[in-house]
Amino acid sequence: AVAVLRRAAELGARVFFRLFDYYPVPGDRPVTSYVEALAMALRTWCDGGTKIDRAVRAALRDIDTLGAPTTILLITDGEDEIRLEPEELTRRRARLVAAMVEGDNPALARLARLSGGEYLSLQPDRSGALTLIRAVEKSVISSRA
């Protein structure tokens, strides 16, 4: 996730970073620098809770409050229920790039695709990481068009 954040920043995208478990971390505001994101990732312990709706809603609040990002990148291994409607993303012109690691979540795939984003099913290896970086590059570049 931190490598993807760095690559997006290299492409000139304004990026916000959060981890999530039962609740998004940090709770008060997203991290905006690569160095701060790396430090947070190294010191945060998640215990396996997956609340995908909360994570995406936090990202939407960040967009409402801070503006700018049009791509929400969600990396998860969870198969949580999704109650969000695509319109919650599209009215903010936000696309969801959802990366499911070693699993499948048809509702998340639907939300990502209907938002104009992409759903990726990945393995936790080098190939999966490269696929994710390419998807973010594509999203950042297309958001400029």
Backbone bond lengths (Angstrom), bond angles and torsions (degrees), N, CA, C in turn:
res aa  C-N    CA-C-N  psi(-1)  N-CA   C-N-CA  omega(-1)  CA-C   N-CA-C  phi
1 A - - - 1.450 - - 1.524 111.26 -
2 V 1.318 116.38 -41.20 1.462 119.51 -178.69 1.526 110.26 -68.28
3 A 1.330 118.17 -37.05 1.469 120.72 177.21 1.522 110.77 -63.52
4 V 1.309 116.84 -37.81 1.462 121.23 178.02 1.530 109.73 -66.10
5 L 1.323 116.80 -42.91 1.464 121.42 176.54 1.529 110.44 -57.93
6 R 1.309 115.86 -45.41 1.466 119.95 179.87 1.517 111.33 -62.21
7 R 1.327 116.91 -44.14 1.472 120.50 -179.07 1.528 110.84 -64.24
8 A 1.312 117.43 -41.85 1.466 120.46 178.34 1.522 110.25 -62.16
9 A 1.319 117.48 -40.89 1.461 121.01 177.89 1.525 110.73 -64.73
10 E 1.325 117.29 -39.18 1.471 120.91 176.78 1.521 111.36 -60.08
11 L 1.323 116.30 -31.67 1.463 121.30 179.20 1.523 112.32 -81.75
12 G 1.332 116.00 -0.46 1.452 120.11 177.32 1.516 114.77 90.65
13 A 1.315 117.60 9.31 1.465 120.71 179.16 1.522 109.57 -78.65
14 R 1.313 115.57 144.85 1.462 120.20 170.94 1.520 105.80 -85.47
15 V 1.322 117.02 124.90 1.457 120.15 -172.61 1.517 111.45 -124.72
16 F 1.334 114.47 147.28 1.455 123.26 173.33 1.524 106.10 -121.31
17 F 1.319 117.55 144.50 1.453 121.76 -176.00 1.521 109.87 -130.17
18 R 1.315 115.87 132.75 1.461 122.68 172.39 1.519 108.51 -141.95
19 L 1.294 115.92 149.49 1.454 122.12 166.13 1.523 105.64 -97.67
20 F 1.319 117.25 162.34 1.455 117.96 174.28 1.509 110.85 -146.39
21 D 1.295 113.53 151.66 1.449 124.29 178.33 1.529 103.46 -140.71
22 Y 1.302 118.71 -116.18 1.456 119.66 171.18 1.524 110.06 -71.49
23 Y 1.342 114.91 -32.68 1.459 121.87 178.31 1.523 109.27 -133.02
24 P 1.333 117.13 151.90 1.466 119.60 176.53 1.531 111.25 -65.28
25 V 1.323 115.65 145.24 1.462 123.47 179.12 1.521 108.06 -123.12
26 P 1.290 122.82 133.74 1.465 125.49 -10.12 1.526 110.29 -70.96
27 G 1.319 116.55 156.88 1.451 120.87 -175.48 1.510 115.07 -77.31
28 D 1.325 117.06 -26.98 1.461 119.49 -172.54 1.525 114.52 -89.00
29 R 1.307 117.55 -33.87 1.463 120.34 -176.72 1.523 108.88 -161.71
30 P 1.313 117.42 155.03 1.459 118.51 176.80 1.524 110.69 -77.97
31 V 1.299 115.46 159.87 1.458 122.87 173.95 1.524 106.94 -85.52
32 T 1.324 116.94 140.57 1.463 119.77 -176.73 1.520 114.18 -118.25
33 S 1.313 118.95 -7.33 1.465 119.68 179.56 1.529 110.58 -112.92
34 Y 1.301 114.68 148.07 1.459 122.06 179.63 1.529 110.24 -59.03
35 V 1.312 117.94 -45.29 1.462 122.28 -177.85 1.524 110.58 -63.77
36 E 1.326 116.83 -44.08 1.461 121.27 178.72 1.535 110.89 -64.58
37 A 1.323 116.70 -38.43 1.470 120.91 178.91 1.524 110.91 -65.05
38 L 1.327 116.12 -42.83 1.467 120.17 179.06 1.526 110.41 -62.94
39 A 1.319 117.12 -44.78 1.464 120.83 178.82 1.530 110.74 -61.45
40 M 1.327 116.74 -42.94 1.461 120.39 -179.84 1.530 110.39 -64.91
41 A 1.324 116.84 -43.46 1.465 120.55 -179.12 1.533 111.13 -61.83
42 L 1.314 116.59 -36.13 1.465 120.31 -178.58 1.530 112.75 -74.76
43 R 1.321 118.07 -26.01 1.463 119.69 -176.44 1.535 114.20 -104.15
44 T 1.332 117.86 -1.86 1.464 120.69 -176.93 1.520 110.22 -99.74
45 W 1.312 115.56 132.56 1.458 121.81 176.33 1.520 108.26 -112.95
46 C 1.313 116.49 122.51 1.467 121.17 175.70 1.517 107.30 -105.06
47 D 1.330 116.74 142.39 1.465 118.58 -175.57 1.522 114.16 -105.18
48 G 1.310 116.88 21.22 1.449 119.10 170.94 1.511 116.54 99.89
49 G 1.306 118.60 -0.65 1.460 119.78 176.89 1.515 109.58 -74.39
50 T 1.308 116.16 142.05 1.459 119.74 -179.87 1.517 108.53 -129.03
51 K 1.292 116.27 108.00 1.461 121.60 176.25 1.531 107.24 -120.46
52 I 1.319 115.30 82.28 1.457 121.45 -174.24 1.522 111.47 -62.89
53 D 1.329 118.10 -43.32 1.472 120.23 178.83 1.528 111.11 -56.60
54 R 1.339 116.60 -45.20 1.469 119.80 179.28 1.522 111.57 -60.71
55 A 1.321 116.09 -40.79 1.463 119.95 -178.74 1.528 110.72 -64.65
56 V 1.326 117.09 -46.38 1.468 120.05 -178.87 1.528 110.21 -68.52
57 R 1.322 117.51 -39.61 1.477 119.89 177.47 1.534 111.34 -62.63
58 A 1.326 117.43 -37.36 1.475 119.99 176.26 1.522 109.93 -63.46
59 A 1.325 116.92 -41.13 1.466 120.12 177.80 1.525 110.85 -64.10
60 L 1.316 117.40 -39.29 1.465 120.39 177.68 1.527 111.37 -65.73
61 R 1.324 116.78 -38.50 1.481 119.88 175.42 1.528 110.51 -63.25
62 D 1.335 116.26 -39.90 1.473 119.99 177.39 1.523 110.18 -60.83
63 I 1.316 116.74 -42.20 1.468 120.63 178.69 1.528 109.65 -64.33
64 D 1.327 116.90 -44.53 1.471 120.54 179.37 1.528 111.18 -61.26
65 T 1.313 116.87 -41.30 1.462 121.91 -174.97 1.529 112.49 -82.23
66 L 1.321 116.73 -44.42 1.465 121.26 -171.44 1.521 113.98 -106.19
67 G 1.330 116.74 -13.98 1.456 120.70 179.38 1.518 112.85 72.34
68 A 1.305 115.06 -173.30 1.462 126.64 168.75 1.521 118.54 79.25
69 P 1.338 121.63 -78.63 1.464 117.64 -169.58 1.524 112.52 -56.35
70 T 1.294 115.50 138.48 1.455 120.79 177.93 1.523 111.55 -114.62
71 T 1.315 116.87 -5.54 1.456 121.29 177.25 1.518 108.33 -117.66
72 I 1.320 115.47 128.13 1.461 121.31 172.32 1.516 105.84 -104.86
73 L 1.305 116.25 121.17 1.455 121.60 176.86 1.519 107.78 -102.25
74 L 1.313 116.03 122.08 1.454 122.03 179.12 1.523 107.71 -120.38
75 I 1.312 116.80 118.81 1.460 121.81 176.42 1.515 106.67 -110.34
76 T 1.321 117.12 122.46 1.462 120.72 -175.15 1.517 111.37 -147.59
77 D 1.320 115.19 156.78 1.457 121.09 168.49 1.516 109.20 -117.20
78 G 1.335 115.38 11.01 1.456 121.08 -175.69 1.507 113.69 -92.31
79 E 1.299 114.42 154.15 1.459 120.85 178.19 1.517 109.47 -119.34
80 D 1.307 115.04 43.77 1.455 123.93 179.72 1.525 110.48 -64.74
81 E 1.331 116.25 156.02 1.462 120.36 173.99 1.526 109.46 -69.56
82 I 1.314 115.63 145.93 1.455 121.67 178.51 1.522 107.49 -115.09
83 R 1.324 116.63 123.56 1.462 121.08 178.66 1.517 112.13 -112.03
84 L 1.317 116.60 -9.27 1.463 120.55 179.38 1.516 110.65 -63.95
85 E 1.305 115.78 146.15 1.456 121.66 174.12 1.528 108.36 -101.54
86 P 1.320 117.79 145.94 1.471 120.75 -179.79 1.522 113.55 -54.47
87 E 1.327 117.09 -30.72 1.465 120.88 -178.68 1.527 111.82 -61.84
88 E 1.347 117.15 -27.68 1.463 119.94 178.31 1.532 110.81 -64.26
89 L 1.311 116.45 -27.31 1.464 121.12 176.36 1.528 111.14 -90.06
90 T 1.326 116.27 -47.10 1.463 118.97 -173.08 1.521 113.15 -65.38
91 R 1.334 117.94 -31.66 1.471 117.79 179.31 1.525 111.78 -69.81
92 R 1.326 116.85 -16.13 1.468 121.15 174.71 1.530 111.20 -101.04
93 R 1.324 115.50 5.21 1.462 122.06 -175.37 1.527 111.59 56.62
94 A 1.325 115.95 38.17 1.458 122.48 -179.49 1.523 109.69 -105.83
95 R 1.310 115.40 131.96 1.466 121.86 175.74 1.523 108.86 -103.65
96 L 1.312 115.50 143.12 1.454 120.98 177.51 1.525 109.16 -104.18
97 V 1.318 115.95 120.51 1.460 121.69 169.35 1.523 104.78 -103.49
98 A 1.314 116.32 109.01 1.462 122.18 -175.80 1.520 109.33 -107.51
99 A 1.307 115.56 123.25 1.466 121.32 179.77 1.522 108.49 -112.05
100 M 1.317 115.49 110.36 1.457 121.18 178.67 1.528 108.08 -95.33
101 V 1.320 115.71 120.94 1.456 121.51 -179.01 1.522 108.72 -96.23
102 E 1.321 115.31 117.93 1.470 122.62 178.05 1.520 113.60 52.47
103 G 1.293 116.53 53.16 1.457 119.68 177.81 1.504 110.73 -174.87
104 D 1.318 115.29 -169.67 1.453 120.88 178.23 1.522 107.98 -149.56
105 N 1.312 115.45 140.84 1.453 120.95 177.95 1.529 107.18 -144.02
106 P 1.329 117.72 92.48 1.459 121.11 -177.22 1.530 113.87 -57.09
107 A 1.324 118.47 -36.29 1.469 120.52 179.18 1.520 110.91 -66.63
108 L 1.325 117.44 -39.10 1.463 121.26 177.15 1.526 110.26 -67.74
109 A 1.315 116.84 -39.18 1.467 120.77 177.51 1.526 110.24 -61.58
110 R 1.311 116.99 -42.94 1.464 121.54 179.12 1.523 110.77 -62.46
111 L 1.330 116.78 -46.96 1.459 121.13 -179.80 1.525 110.73 -60.18
112 A 1.321 116.66 -45.24 1.467 120.22 -179.94 1.522 110.71 -61.38
113 R 1.302 116.80 -48.46 1.474 119.98 -176.80 1.525 112.09 -66.79
114 L 1.336 118.10 -41.58 1.464 120.54 -179.32 1.526 112.75 -71.76
115 S 1.327 116.97 -18.01 1.465 119.92 175.93 1.529 111.26 -84.33
116 G 1.338 116.10 -4.24 1.460 120.32 -176.19 1.512 112.41 91.02
117 G 1.315 115.85 5.84 1.458 121.27 -179.27 1.512 112.16 -94.53
118 E 1.305 114.98 -147.31 1.455 120.40 -172.90 1.526 109.36 -147.40
119 Y 1.328 116.17 148.05 1.462 122.59 176.00 1.518 107.60 -115.97
120 L 1.307 115.88 127.56 1.454 121.55 -178.95 1.525 109.59 -119.71
121 S 1.301 116.55 135.67 1.454 121.58 173.03 1.522 106.35 -107.66
122 L 1.331 116.11 114.17 1.460 120.85 -169.53 1.517 112.70 -122.80
123 Q 1.310 114.66 157.03 1.452 122.49 168.55 1.527 107.45 -99.61
124 P 1.331 118.08 151.03 1.473 120.20 -179.36 1.530 111.15 -81.39
125 D 1.323 114.81 67.18 1.463 120.28 -179.81 1.524 109.53 -141.85
126 R 1.313 116.34 -176.70 1.469 121.84 -177.16 1.529 111.32 -59.34
127 S 1.312 117.14 -42.88 1.465 121.38 179.90 1.534 111.16 -61.67
128 G 1.325 116.53 -43.04 1.458 120.33 177.93 1.521 111.64 -62.72
129 A 1.339 116.52 -40.98 1.464 120.68 179.10 1.525 110.78 -64.62
130 L 1.312 117.39 -42.14 1.469 120.52 179.51 1.524 111.31 -66.45
131 T 1.315 117.50 -39.01 1.465 121.24 176.48 1.522 110.38 -60.79
132 L 1.317 116.61 -42.18 1.459 121.39 179.36 1.529 111.29 -65.00
133 I 1.307 117.24 -44.77 1.469 120.74 178.73 1.527 110.22 -60.90
134 R 1.323 117.83 -43.05 1.475 120.85 178.96 1.531 111.17 -63.07
135 A 1.321 117.67 -39.33 1.468 120.80 179.49 1.524 110.80 -64.83
136 V 1.312 117.30 -40.04 1.463 120.45 178.45 1.524 110.12 -68.88
137 E 1.319 117.59 -41.38 1.474 120.22 176.10 1.527 110.09 -56.60
138 K 1.319 116.34 -46.82 1.466 121.26 179.75 1.529 111.46 -60.02
139 S 1.329 116.49 -43.52 1.453 120.51 -179.05 1.536 111.98 -66.78
140 V 1.330 116.27 -42.95 1.465 120.34 179.51 1.529 110.30 -63.19
141 I 1.317 116.24 -44.41 1.461 120.50 -178.34 1.529 110.52 -66.76
142 S 1.341 117.24 -42.33 1.469 119.43 -178.63 1.518 111.84 -70.84
143 S 1.340 118.06 -25.04 1.462 119.86 178.86 1.523 111.93 -70.69
144 R 1.322 117.17 -17.12 1.457 121.69 178.91 1.527 111.75 -83.46
145 A 1.331 115.32 -17.52 1.481 119.36 -175.92 1.505 112.48 -75.01
